[in-house]
């Protein structure tokens, strides 16, 4: 069985924000989606009025074959000392960027939109 260390245990509070840009993350997520044996268990984080929404976003500039950039984000809810991922995405950015900073800003914008959507 593939080592899915980030999915086998509760997600630590110091979860690396750039995890979703790693190729092994996409492979692990694909394997989870195609498996009937893997279940994602969401820990109890308490009442929704008392939880925090935490968003991580990252991008890699001009990293795809066609020269476009990849962006990713993950949204967590945190409460009772636990965090649970509730939304994530890793995809080609919708706009062509001319610098790594521009790619990062677009990815953070997407992440912020997702976090606001959860609120």
N, C-alpha and C positions, 0 to 999 in steps of 0.2 A: 504494500500500500504506500502511496506517496506520502511524504512527510508534510502534513498540513499544520505546522506548529501554530500558526496564528488562528486557525479555526478549531483546533482540538481543545483549547483551553480558553477561559475567559480572557478577553483582550486586556492587556495590561494598560495602566494609565499612561505609560510612556510609549505607546504605540507609535512606530516610526511613520511620520506623515507621508513620506515618499514611497511607502510600501506598494501602493497600487500601480506605480510606474514600472515596477520590476516585472520582467517577463514571467518569473515563476508565480507571481500573484495571479496573472491572467490565466496561466495554466491550472493553478489550483482552483480558481473560481469556475473555470470550464469543467473541471473534473467534478466539482461539487454539483453543478447544475445537471450533469449527465448521470449522476449516481443516485441510486435509490437507497443506498446504505448510509449516506451522510445526512445528518440533520443539523440545522443551526439552532442552537438553544439560546434564547434571549434571556439574560438574567433579570430578576426583578430589581428595578431601579427606584421604586417608590411611586408616589403620586406624581402625575404629570405636571402639576402646578409647582412642584419642588425640584424638578430636574433641570440640568443645564444642557444646552445644545452646543456641542463642540464640533467644529468643522476644520478639516485639514484639506488643503489643496496644493497641488504641485504641477509643474509642467517641465517638459524637456523640449528645448528649442531645436527645430529642424532635424528631428531625430528619425523621422519616418523616411521610407525609401523615396517618396516624391518630394522631400524637402520640407514637408509640413511639420507642425508641432503636435505633440501629444499632451493632453491635459488629464488630470485625474483629481477626484475629490472623494472624501468619505465623511459622512455625518454620523456622529455618535450622540446618544443621550447618556447623561451621567447622573447618577444618584445613588445614595447608600454606599458610596465607595466603589461602585461598579460602573463599567461603561458597556454599552451595547451598540454595535453598528446598526443603523437602520436604513441607510441609503448610501450607495456608492456608485461611481462611474469612472471609467477610464476610456477615453476616446480621442479621436483626432479633433483638434480645435477647429472651430467653424471659420476662423479668419486666418489669413496668412500674416505672420508677424515677422518683423525685421530684427528683433533682438530677443535675447533670453528674458529680459525684464518684461517686455510686452507679452510674451507667452505666459509668464508667471501671473501677470495682472489679469489676463483673460481667464486663466484657470481659477484664480482666487475669486473673480467675479462670478463664475459659474458655481463655485462652492458656496459663496455668500447667498446667492439666489436659492440654492437648495436648502441651506440652513434656515432662511427666512420662510421658505415654504413649509418647513416642519413646524415652525412656531405657530 
